[in-house]
Amino acid sequence: MRNLGTLFVLRLLLVSNALVMTAVGGIALAFVERPAGVIIAAGCWVLACVLLCLLPLTDPYRRPRRRASTEGQ
């Protein structure tokens, strides 16, 4: 059984960290020298996208996958 409070906290942390990484990427792009700033910003934005892609795993109403039946073998 899943704890809804835990999933809510994880979801909140994922979203807030994605927002922070987006802001850090924007600041790096604006204030760090060009080649390094672009690389740092791209890395931050990729990490923010990865964090947002993990959001469906914290959906409290998601049904767990069922394993395939082994009766026919």
C-alpha positions as CSV (number, residue, x, y, z in Angstrom):
1,M,0.0,0.0,0.0
2,R,1.3,3.4,-0.9
3,N,1.3,6.3,1.6
4,L,-0.3,9.3,0.0
5,G,1.6,11.8,2.1
6,T,4.9,10.4,1.1
7,L,4.0,10.5,-2.6
8,F,2.8,14.1,-2.2
9,V,6.1,15.1,-0.6
10,L,8.1,13.4,-3.3
11,R,6.1,15.0,-6.0
12,L,6.5,18.4,-4.3
13,L,10.3,17.9,-4.1
14,L,10.6,16.8,-7.7
15,V,8.7,19.9,-9.0
16,S,10.6,22.4,-6.7
17,N,14.0,20.9,-7.6
18,A,13.1,21.1,-11.3
19,L,12.2,24.8,-10.9
20,V,15.4,25.5,-9.0
21,M,17.5,23.7,-11.7
22,T,15.7,25.7,-14.4
23,A,16.6,29.0,-12.6
24,V,20.2,27.9,-12.0
25,G,20.5,27.1,-15.7
26,G,19.1,30.6,-16.6
27,I,21.5,32.3,-14.2
28,A,24.5,30.3,-15.5
29,L,23.5,31.1,-19.1
30,A,23.3,34.8,-18.3
31,F,26.4,35.3,-16.0
32,V,28.9,32.6,-16.8
33,E,31.3,32.8,-19.8
34,R,29.8,31.6,-23.0
35,P,31.1,28.1,-23.6
36,A,30.9,27.0,-20.0
37,G,27.6,28.8,-19.3
38,V,25.9,27.1,-22.2
39,I,27.1,23.7,-21.1
40,I,26.1,24.3,-17.5
41,A,22.7,25.6,-18.5
42,A,22.1,22.7,-20.8
43,G,23.0,20.2,-18.1
44,C,20.7,21.9,-15.6
45,W,17.8,22.0,-18.0
46,V,18.3,18.3,-18.9
47,L,18.3,17.4,-15.2
48,A,15.1,19.5,-14.7
49,C,13.5,17.5,-17.6
50,V,14.5,14.2,-16.0
51,L,13.0,15.3,-12.7
52,L,9.8,16.2,-14.4
53,C,9.7,12.9,-16.3
54,L,9.8,11.1,-12.9
55,L,6.5,12.8,-11.9
56,P,4.2,10.0,-13.2
57,L,5.9,7.5,-10.9
58,T,4.6,9.5,-7.9
59,D,1.0,9.5,-9.0
60,P,-1.0,8.3,-6.0
61,Y,-3.9,7.0,-8.2
62,R,-1.6,5.0,-10.6
63,R,-2.4,1.3,-10.7
64,P,0.5,-1.0,-10.2
65,R,1.3,-3.2,-13.2
66,R,0.2,-6.8,-13.0
67,R,2.5,-9.6,-13.9
68,A,1.5,-11.9,-16.8
69,S,-0.1,-15.1,-15.8
70,T,2.0,-18.2,-16.0
71,E,-0.9,-20.7,-16.1
72,G,-0.6,-21.4,-19.9
73,Q,3.0,-22.6,-19.7
